[in-house]
Amino acid sequence: MEISIEISLYPLAEEKFKTEIWSFIRTLRNVEGLQVVTNGMSTQVFGEYDLAVDKVMAEIKHVHQTLDAAVFICKFIGGNRSVVEAET
């Protein structure tokens, strides 16, 4: 079973804002078996359900352990939504 996860990370420490976001993204991009796509608003992670959820949650935990405060907004969608369907 596959999953699509959309994540927005908001570190509440301005001086670490970009550094922490890119560190989070790089860590997920280095996981074999995950497809990670970024844009100006969020990061999307696609892959096998257990792998994707386990790795995303582990990285969220790591951010919470290393930052004073951070907010995550996440959407978990069943299936791989990485392919955009053409309008008909």
C-alpha positions in Angstrom: 0.0 0.0 0.0 1.3 3.5 -0.9 0.8 6.9 0.8 1.2 10.5 0.0 2.1 12.9 2.8 2.1 16.7 2.5 4.1 18.5 5.2 4.7 22.1 6.1 7.3 22.9 8.8 7.3 26.2 10.6 10.3 26.5 13.0 9.5 29.2 15.5 13.1 30.4 15.7 13.7 32.9 12.9 17.4 32.5 12.8 17.1 28.7 12.1 14.1 28.9 9.8 15.7 27.9 6.4 18.4 25.8 7.9 16.0 23.5 9.7 13.6 23.2 6.9 16.3 22.2 4.4 17.8 19.8 6.9 14.4 18.1 7.3 14.0 17.9 3.5 17.5 16.5 2.9 17.1 13.8 5.5 13.9 12.6 3.8 15.4 12.8 0.3 18.2 10.5 1.4 15.7 7.7 2.3 15.8 5.1 -0.5 12.3 4.3 -1.6 10.8 7.7 -1.0 10.0 10.3 -3.6 10.3 13.8 -2.1 9.0 16.9 -4.0 9.2 20.4 -2.6 7.7 23.7 -3.5 7.4 27.1 -1.8 4.6 26.0 0.4 5.2 22.4 1.4 7.1 19.1 0.9 5.3 16.1 -0.5 6.6 12.6 0.3 5.4 9.6 -1.7 6.2 5.9 -1.1 5.3 2.6 0.6 3.0 3.3 3.6 5.1 2.0 6.5 8.4 3.3 5.2 7.0 6.8 4.5 5.1 7.2 7.8 8.0 5.8 9.9 10.6 8.0 8.3 8.4 11.2 8.4 7.4 10.6 12.0 11.0 9.9 13.0 12.2 13.2 11.4 9.3 15.1 13.0 10.4 13.7 16.4 14.0 14.7 15.7 13.0 18.3 14.9 11.0 18.5 18.1 14.0 17.2 20.1 16.4 19.7 18.6 14.4 22.9 18.3 12.8 24.9 21.0 9.6 25.0 19.1 8.3 24.0 15.7 4.9 23.5 14.1 4.1 20.9 11.5 1.0 20.8 9.3 0.6 17.4 7.7 -1.9 15.7 5.4 -1.8 11.9 5.0 -3.5 10.6 1.8 -4.0 7.0 0.9 -2.4 6.0 -2.4 0.4 7.6 -4.4 -0.7 11.0 -5.7 2.6 12.0 -7.2 1.2 11.8 -10.8 -1.1 14.7 -11.6 -4.2 13.7 -13.4 -4.9 15.7 -16.6 -8.1 17.6 -16.8 -10.6 16.3 -19.2 
